[in-house]
Amino acid sequence: MNEKDFLIIMYGRNESINLENAIFMSQLKRNFVYIDSYSTDDTLKILKQKKIKFILHEFTNWPTLRKVGYQYAKENNYPWILMLDADEIINEKTLKYLDTLDKRNIDSYSLSFKMIFNGKFMNYASHRPRIRFYSVERTYPKGDSVIDFIYSKRNKNLSKKHFILNRDKTDFINLVKKQIQKVENSSIEIFNPIQEHSNIKKFFFRILHKNLLLKSFAIFFYNYVLKLAFLDGKAGLYYCFNYAFIFHFLMSSKDSN
């Protein structure tokens, strides 16, 4: 198999509202598979109607689900994986750029995000860059308490002009519910050397870790004020509140129990 070939894996559960992302990705004449955790909405019906290749696997935790993707890639001789969630999409221009990357001397690449949140395109608020394009043989899934974490020794950040677009159509109330479910399904791994965090962030997270409310306010202030998410209006406020006071607060509460 040509070293430029890679597998796009999309993960989801009960994401029929966002399934147009999977439909779009499956029509790009790329290697694509959808891994579904036994959805109870119309997801499976739509996947079958659109003849999209999919795998069913019961959800245990995120690392286990990632391993399903690794195993599928190994069995079908795909050397690299591009990982997407069901509410994410990537354009053909960036896919062609991924074709050209050094896949021998680098083990993984982190991609930036742009976001459409609560129906509004946001210029400031977004996820931080995360490892989403990676070697099957030289990386592995590790931890899921804060992010989709892939362990990689040699990671490189791509330019922000090559990005993943997060465009979740879920309304705000249900987005909050999704964050709560994410916390419920996440395992705890305290202070792992997560590569996506800078040393400064890790230092302050350690200081604030046991003061849950202060930590949440710090995360909110960092994203809403210092990263200028307030300029994104109501959508920026909703995003920062959801991220700081729902996910991070509940995740830290779970850790302290």
Short mmCIF file of the C-alpha atoms (twelve columns), coordinates in Angstrom:
data_MODEL
# 
_entry.id   MODEL 
# 
loop_
_atom_site.group_PDB 
_atom_site.id 
_atom_site.type_symbol 
_atom_site.label_atom_id 
_atom_site.label_alt_id 
_atom_site.label_comp_id 
_atom_site.label_asym_id 
_atom_site.label_seq_id 
_atom_site.Cartn_x 
_atom_site.Cartn_y 
_atom_site.Cartn_z 
_atom_site.pdbx_PDB_model_num 
ATOM 1   C CA . MET A 1   0.000   0.000  0.000  1 
ATOM 2   C CA . ASN A 2   1.250   3.457  -0.938 1 
ATOM 3   C CA . GLU A 3   2.539   5.397  2.075  1 
ATOM 4   C CA . LYS A 4   0.221   8.254  1.099  1 
ATOM 5   C CA . ASP A 5   -2.827  6.069  1.756  1 
ATOM 6   C CA . PHE A 6   -4.449  6.527  5.148  1 
ATOM 7   C CA . LEU A 7   -7.702  5.620  6.815  1 
ATOM 8   C CA . ILE A 8   -10.271 8.170  7.983  1 
ATOM 9   C CA . ILE A 9   -12.112 6.907  11.063 1 
ATOM 10  C CA . MET A 10  -15.159 8.677  12.425 1 
ATOM 11  C CA . TYR A 11  -16.528 7.787  15.869 1 
ATOM 12  C CA . GLY A 12  -20.034 8.410  17.147 1 
ATOM 13  C CA . ARG A 13  -23.119 7.372  19.067 1 
ATOM 14  C CA . ASN A 14  -26.617 8.741  18.490 1 
ATOM 15  C CA . GLU A 15  -25.270 11.402 16.135 1 
ATOM 16  C CA . SER A 16  -27.925 11.243 13.412 1 
ATOM 17  C CA . ILE A 17  -28.295 15.041 13.616 1 
ATOM 18  C CA . ASN A 18  -24.649 15.382 12.547 1 
ATOM 19  C CA . LEU A 19  -24.471 12.457 10.142 1 
ATOM 20  C CA . GLU A 20  -24.123 14.679 7.082  1 
ATOM 21  C CA . ASN A 21  -20.456 14.927 8.131  1 
ATOM 22  C CA . ALA A 22  -20.023 11.174 7.706  1 
ATOM 23  C CA . ILE A 23  -21.941 11.263 4.422  1 
ATOM 24  C CA . PHE A 24  -19.669 14.020 3.098  1 
ATOM 25  C CA . MET A 25  -16.465 12.255 4.188  1 
ATOM 26  C CA . SER A 26  -17.600 8.930  2.712  1 
ATOM 27  C CA . GLN A 27  -18.159 10.544 -0.700 1 
ATOM 28  C CA . LEU A 28  -14.616 11.907 -1.084 1 
ATOM 29  C CA . LYS A 29  -13.245 8.679  -2.581 1 
ATOM 30  C CA . ARG A 30  -11.058 8.216  0.483  1 
ATOM 31  C CA . ASN A 31  -10.655 5.243  2.800  1 
ATOM 32  C CA . PHE A 32  -13.425 5.813  5.334  1 
ATOM 33  C CA . VAL A 33  -15.101 3.825  8.117  1 
ATOM 34  C CA . TYR A 34  -17.593 4.887  10.794 1 
ATOM 35  C CA . ILE A 35  -17.316 3.252  14.233 1 
ATOM 36  C CA . ASP A 36  -20.645 3.366  16.018 1 
ATOM 37  C CA . SER A 37  -21.363 2.463  19.648 1 
ATOM 38  C CA . TYR A 38  -24.762 0.886  19.016 1 
ATOM 39  C CA . SER A 39  -26.764 4.033  18.387 1 
ATOM 40  C CA . THR A 40  -30.463 3.957  19.257 1 
ATOM 41  C CA . ASP A 41  -31.478 6.865  17.003 1 
ATOM 42  C CA . ASP A 42  -31.574 6.784  13.168 1 
ATOM 43  C CA . THR A 43  -27.782 6.611  12.754 1 
ATOM 44  C CA . LEU A 44  -27.552 2.954  11.699 1 
ATOM 45  C CA . LYS A 45  -30.524 3.294  9.353  1 
ATOM 46  C CA . ILE A 46  -28.892 6.255  7.590  1 
ATOM 47  C CA . LEU A 47  -25.477 4.563  7.410  1 
ATOM 48  C CA . LYS A 48  -27.082 1.572  5.694  1 
ATOM 49  C CA . GLN A 49  -29.140 3.732  3.329  1 
ATOM 50  C CA . LYS A 50  -26.060 5.705  2.279  1 
ATOM 51  C CA . LYS A 51  -23.980 2.504  2.031  1 
ATOM 52  C CA . ILE A 52  -21.348 3.846  4.405  1 
ATOM 53  C CA . LYS A 53  -18.962 1.241  5.798  1 
ATOM 54  C CA . PHE A 54  -19.358 0.983  9.565  1 
ATOM 55  C CA . ILE A 55  -18.283 -1.097 12.561 1 
ATOM 56  C CA . LEU A 56  -20.410 -1.693 15.653 1 
ATOM 57  C CA . HIS A 57  -18.647 -1.879 18.997 1 
ATOM 58  C CA . GLU A 58  -20.078 -1.500 22.488 1 
ATOM 59  C CA . PHE A 59  -18.741 1.567  24.279 1 
ATOM 60  C CA . THR A 60  -16.519 0.777  27.280 1 
ATOM 61  C CA . ASN A 61  -14.274 3.831  27.342 1 
ATOM 62  C CA . TRP A 62  -12.531 6.004  24.783 1 
ATOM 63  C CA . PRO A 63  -9.138  4.225  24.745 1 
ATOM 64  C CA . THR A 64  -10.876 0.892  24.097 1 
ATOM 65  C CA . LEU A 65  -12.886 2.392  21.257 1 
ATOM 66  C CA . ARG A 66  -9.761  3.903  19.739 1 
ATOM 67  C CA . LYS A 67  -8.115  0.473  19.836 1 
ATOM 68  C CA . VAL A 68  -10.927 -0.855 17.638 1 
ATOM 69  C CA . GLY A 69  -9.892  1.682  15.030 1 
ATOM 70  C CA . TYR A 70  -6.225  0.738  15.372 1 
ATOM 71  C CA . GLN A 71  -7.063  -2.940 14.955 1 
ATOM 72  C CA . TYR A 72  -9.169  -2.319 11.855 1 
ATOM 73  C CA . ALA A 73  -6.376  -0.237 10.312 1 
ATOM 74  C CA . LYS A 74  -3.789  -2.953 11.029 1 
ATOM 75  C CA . GLU A 75  -5.954  -5.715 9.611  1 
ATOM 76  C CA . ASN A 76  -6.484  -3.743 6.414  1 
ATOM 77  C CA . ASN A 77  -2.875  -2.511 6.104  1 
ATOM 78  C CA . TYR A 78  -3.504  1.186  6.579  1 
ATOM 79  C CA . PRO A 79  -0.292  2.761  7.933  1 
ATOM 80  C CA . TRP A 80  -1.875  6.018  9.172  1 
ATOM 81  C CA . ILE A 81  -5.193  7.107  10.671 1 
ATOM 82  C CA . LEU A 82  -7.041  10.417 10.547 1 
ATOM 83  C CA . MET A 83  -9.445  10.471 13.487 1 
ATOM 84  C CA . LEU A 84  -12.678 12.494 13.465 1 
ATOM 85  C CA . ASP A 85  -15.638 12.717 15.805 1 
ATOM 86  C CA . ALA A 86  -19.125 12.602 14.324 1 
ATOM 87  C CA . ASP A 87  -19.519 16.373 14.625 1 
ATOM 88  C CA . GLU A 88  -16.301 17.086 12.699 1 
ATOM 89  C CA . ILE A 89  -15.316 17.432 9.065  1 
ATOM 90  C CA . ILE A 90  -12.167 18.152 7.077  1 
ATOM 91  C CA . ASN A 91  -11.898 19.531 3.546  1 
ATOM 92  C CA . GLU A 92  -10.236 18.034 0.502  1 
ATOM 93  C CA . LYS A 93  -7.493  20.681 0.455  1 
ATOM 94  C CA . THR A 94  -6.278  19.616 3.898  1 
ATOM 95  C CA . LEU A 95  -6.632  15.929 3.036  1 
ATOM 96  C CA . LYS A 96  -4.353  16.450 0.022  1 
ATOM 97  C CA . TYR A 97  -1.878  18.236 2.289  1 
ATOM 98  C CA . LEU A 98  -1.883  15.261 4.665  1 
ATOM 99  C CA . ASP A 99  -0.895  13.108 1.675  1 
ATOM 100 C CA . THR A 100 2.352   15.073 1.341  1 
ATOM 101 C CA . LEU A 101 3.481   14.993 4.989  1 
ATOM 102 C CA . ASP A 102 6.621   13.239 6.220  1 
ATOM 103 C CA . LYS A 103 5.320   9.939  7.581  1 
ATOM 104 C CA . ARG A 104 8.679   8.305  8.203  1 
ATOM 105 C CA . ASN A 105 10.447  10.769 10.499 1 
ATOM 106 C CA . ILE A 106 7.321   12.054 12.271 1 
ATOM 107 C CA . ASP A 107 4.918   9.798  14.205 1 
ATOM 108 C CA . SER A 108 1.891   12.088 14.410 1 
ATOM 109 C CA . TYR A 109 0.505   15.512 13.622 1 
ATOM 110 C CA . SER A 110 -1.709  17.797 15.691 1 
ATOM 111 C CA . LEU A 111 -4.448  19.687 13.894 1 
ATOM 112 C CA . SER A 112 -6.115  22.931 14.888 1 
ATOM 113 C CA . PHE A 113 -9.877  23.380 15.061 1 
ATOM 114 C CA . LYS A 114 -12.366 25.902 13.818 1 
ATOM 115 C CA . MET A 115 -15.845 25.784 15.229 1 
ATOM 116 C CA . ILE A 116 -19.473 26.373 14.398 1 
ATOM 117 C CA . PHE A 117 -21.132 26.388 17.813 1 
ATOM 118 C CA . ASN A 118 -24.823 26.926 18.477 1 
ATOM 119 C CA . GLY A 119 -25.222 27.843 14.803 1 
ATOM 120 C CA . LYS A 120 -22.501 30.541 14.758 1 
ATOM 121 C CA . PHE A 121 -19.049 30.402 13.208 1 
ATOM 122 C CA . MET A 122 -16.582 31.351 15.921 1 
ATOM 123 C CA . ASN A 123 -13.406 33.303 15.246 1 
ATOM 124 C CA . TYR A 124 -11.835 32.954 18.690 1 
ATOM 125 C CA . ALA A 125 -13.287 30.098 20.754 1 
ATOM 126 C CA . SER A 126 -12.228 26.602 19.742 1 
ATOM 127 C CA . HIS A 127 -10.674 23.371 20.929 1 
ATOM 128 C CA . ARG A 128 -6.918  23.443 21.299 1 
ATOM 129 C CA . PRO A 129 -4.853  21.517 18.694 1 
ATOM 130 C CA . ARG A 130 -5.061  17.761 19.207 1 
ATOM 131 C CA . ILE A 131 -3.301  14.738 17.777 1 
ATOM 132 C CA . ARG A 132 -5.653  13.481 15.096 1 
ATOM 133 C CA . PHE A 133 -3.361  12.218 12.315 1 
ATOM 134 C CA . TYR A 134 -1.030  9.466  13.404 1 
ATOM 135 C CA . SER A 135 0.947   6.338  12.595 1 
ATOM 136 C CA . VAL A 136 -0.723  3.026  13.418 1 
ATOM 137 C CA . GLU A 137 2.521   1.288  14.376 1 
ATOM 138 C CA . ARG A 138 4.288   4.080  16.257 1 
ATOM 139 C CA . THR A 139 1.502   5.512  18.427 1 
ATOM 140 C CA . TYR A 140 -1.222  4.194  20.718 1 
ATOM 141 C CA . PRO A 141 -4.331  5.471  22.553 1 
ATOM 142 C CA . LYS A 142 -3.678  6.475  26.162 1 
ATOM 143 C CA . GLY A 143 -6.119  8.154  28.537 1 
ATOM 144 C CA . ASP A 144 -9.304  10.078 28.026 1 
ATOM 145 C CA . SER A 145 -9.986  12.175 31.102 1 
ATOM 146 C CA . VAL A 146 -9.394  15.516 29.369 1 
ATOM 147 C CA . ILE A 147 -8.996  14.941 25.623 1 
ATOM 148 C CA . ASP A 148 -8.870  12.288 22.935 1 
ATOM 149 C CA . PHE A 149 -5.283  11.432 23.774 1 
ATOM 150 C CA . ILE A 150 -2.880  9.626  21.452 1 
ATOM 151 C CA . TYR A 151 0.597   8.906  22.786 1 
ATOM 152 C CA . SER A 152 3.278   9.842  20.290 1 
ATOM 153 C CA . LYS A 153 7.009   10.447 20.704 1 
ATOM 154 C CA . ARG A 154 7.476   12.610 17.627 1 
ATOM 155 C CA . ASN A 155 4.508   14.918 17.141 1 
ATOM 156 C CA . LYS A 156 4.349   18.038 15.003 1 
ATOM 157 C CA . ASN A 157 1.723   20.810 14.953 1 
ATOM 158 C CA . LEU A 158 0.366   21.686 11.544 1 
ATOM 159 C CA . SER A 159 -0.227  25.244 10.383 1 
ATOM 160 C CA . LYS A 160 -3.585  26.671 11.406 1 
ATOM 161 C CA . LYS A 161 -4.571  26.968 7.759  1 
ATOM 162 C CA . HIS A 162 -5.007  23.179 7.809  1 
ATOM 163 C CA . PHE A 163 -7.721  22.386 10.314 1 
ATOM 164 C CA . ILE A 164 -10.681 20.281 11.386 1 
ATOM 165 C CA . LEU A 165 -14.056 22.030 11.366 1 
ATOM 166 C CA . ASN A 166 -16.255 21.176 14.343 1 
ATOM 167 C CA . ARG A 167 -19.845 21.857 13.327 1 
ATOM 168 C CA . ASP A 168 -22.170 20.249 15.845 1 
ATOM 169 C CA . LYS A 169 -25.845 20.918 15.049 1 
ATOM 170 C CA . THR A 170 -26.978 19.907 18.533 1 
ATOM 171 C CA . ASP A 171 -28.770 22.686 20.445 1 
ATOM 172 C CA . PHE A 172 -27.170 24.131 23.587 1 
ATOM 173 C CA . ILE A 173 -29.250 22.197 26.135 1 
ATOM 174 C CA . ASN A 174 -28.396 18.897 24.484 1 
ATOM 175 C CA . LEU A 175 -24.764 19.954 24.131 1 
ATOM 176 C CA . VAL A 176 -24.678 20.267 27.921 1 
ATOM 177 C CA . LYS A 177 -26.205 16.786 28.192 1 
ATOM 178 C CA . LYS A 178 -23.535 15.453 25.804 1 
ATOM 179 C CA . GLN A 179 -20.780 16.894 27.993 1 
ATOM 180 C CA . ILE A 180 -22.307 15.247 31.056 1 
ATOM 181 C CA . GLN A 181 -22.459 11.914 29.234 1 
ATOM 182 C CA . LYS A 182 -18.862 12.378 28.145 1 
ATOM 183 C CA . VAL A 183 -17.821 12.793 31.778 1 
ATOM 184 C CA . GLU A 184 -19.831 9.733  32.817 1 
ATOM 185 C CA . ASN A 185 -18.119 7.614  30.160 1 
ATOM 186 C CA . SER A 186 -14.584 8.903  30.747 1 
ATOM 187 C CA . SER A 187 -11.957 7.217  32.862 1 
ATOM 188 C CA . ILE A 188 -9.722  9.058  35.310 1 
ATOM 189 C CA . GLU A 189 -6.026  9.505  34.686 1 
ATOM 190 C CA . ILE A 190 -4.462  12.084 36.973 1 
ATOM 191 C CA . PHE A 191 -1.747  14.410 35.641 1 
ATOM 192 C CA . ASN A 192 -0.571  12.339 32.724 1 
ATOM 193 C CA . PRO A 193 2.134   14.083 30.674 1 
ATOM 194 C CA . ILE A 194 -0.413  15.110 28.035 1 
ATOM 195 C CA . GLN A 195 1.456   16.514 25.073 1 
ATOM 196 C CA . GLU A 196 -1.213  18.979 23.983 1 
ATOM 197 C CA . HIS A 197 -0.846  20.959 27.237 1 
ATOM 198 C CA . SER A 198 2.028   23.422 27.565 1 
ATOM 199 C CA . ASN A 199 4.207   23.193 30.691 1 
ATOM 200 C CA . ILE A 200 2.715   26.455 31.969 1 
ATOM 201 C CA . LYS A 201 -0.840  25.101 31.694 1 
ATOM 202 C CA . LYS A 202 0.131   21.841 33.405 1 
ATOM 203 C CA . PHE A 203 1.744   23.810 36.254 1 
ATOM 204 C CA . PHE A 204 -1.381  25.880 36.924 1 
ATOM 205 C CA . PHE A 205 -3.690  22.872 36.539 1 
ATOM 206 C CA . ARG A 206 -1.720  21.117 39.268 1 
ATOM 207 C CA . ILE A 207 -2.092  24.121 41.595 1 
ATOM 208 C CA . LEU A 208 -5.822  24.500 40.941 1 
ATOM 209 C CA . HIS A 209 -6.667  20.827 40.639 1 
ATOM 210 C CA . LYS A 210 -8.262  20.371 44.078 1 
ATOM 211 C CA . ASN A 211 -10.135 23.689 44.069 1 
ATOM 212 C CA . LEU A 212 -12.801 22.708 41.584 1 
ATOM 213 C CA . LEU A 213 -14.709 25.977 41.339 1 
ATOM 214 C CA . LEU A 214 -11.546 28.096 41.123 1 
ATOM 215 C CA . LYS A 215 -10.171 25.783 38.446 1 
ATOM 216 C CA . SER A 216 -13.370 26.120 36.414 1 
ATOM 217 C CA . PHE A 217 -13.300 29.921 36.723 1 
ATOM 218 C CA . ALA A 218 -9.640  29.907 35.622 1 
ATOM 219 C CA . ILE A 219 -10.441 27.804 32.557 1 
ATOM 220 C CA . PHE A 220 -13.424 30.034 31.760 1 
ATOM 221 C CA . PHE A 221 -11.350 33.220 32.165 1 
ATOM 222 C CA . TYR A 222 -8.556  31.831 29.998 1 
ATOM 223 C CA . ASN A 223 -10.872 30.929 27.117 1 
ATOM 224 C CA . TYR A 224 -13.488 33.684 27.387 1 
ATOM 225 C CA . VAL A 225 -11.234 36.642 28.205 1 
ATOM 226 C CA . LEU A 226 -7.614  35.881 27.320 1 
ATOM 227 C CA . LYS A 227 -8.477  34.007 24.116 1 
ATOM 228 C CA . LEU A 228 -11.087 36.681 23.280 1 
ATOM 229 C CA . ALA A 229 -14.012 34.267 23.009 1 
ATOM 230 C CA . PHE A 230 -16.274 37.078 24.296 1 
ATOM 231 C CA . LEU A 231 -15.951 38.572 20.818 1 
ATOM 232 C CA . ASP A 232 -17.860 35.546 19.503 1 
ATOM 233 C CA . GLY A 233 -20.951 36.793 21.325 1 
ATOM 234 C CA . LYS A 234 -23.522 34.490 22.885 1 
ATOM 235 C CA . ALA A 235 -22.051 31.407 21.191 1 
ATOM 236 C CA . GLY A 236 -18.647 32.160 22.720 1 
ATOM 237 C CA . LEU A 237 -20.211 32.504 26.174 1 
ATOM 238 C CA . TYR A 238 -22.123 29.234 25.789 1 
ATOM 239 C CA . TYR A 239 -19.042 27.388 24.593 1 
ATOM 240 C CA . CYS A 240 -16.790 28.592 27.404 1 
ATOM 241 C CA . PHE A 241 -19.451 27.934 30.050 1 
ATOM 242 C CA . ASN A 242 -20.055 24.419 28.739 1 
ATOM 243 C CA . TYR A 243 -16.352 23.643 28.536 1 
ATOM 244 C CA . ALA A 244 -15.340 25.089 31.926 1 
ATOM 245 C CA . PHE A 245 -18.324 24.635 34.232 1 
ATOM 246 C CA . ILE A 246 -19.823 21.440 32.812 1 
ATOM 247 C CA . PHE A 247 -17.038 19.240 31.484 1 
ATOM 248 C CA . HIS A 248 -14.016 20.354 33.519 1 
ATOM 249 C CA . PHE A 249 -15.909 20.934 36.772 1 
ATOM 250 C CA . LEU A 250 -17.700 17.581 36.611 1 
ATOM 251 C CA . MET A 251 -14.581 15.761 35.488 1 
ATOM 252 C CA . SER A 252 -12.584 17.197 38.395 1 
ATOM 253 C CA . SER A 253 -15.456 16.407 40.783 1 
ATOM 254 C CA . LYS A 254 -15.414 12.833 39.562 1 
ATOM 255 C CA . ASP A 255 -11.661 12.674 40.130 1 
ATOM 256 C CA . SER A 256 -11.954 13.955 43.725 1 
ATOM 257 C CA . ASN A 257 -14.508 11.321 44.753 1 
# 
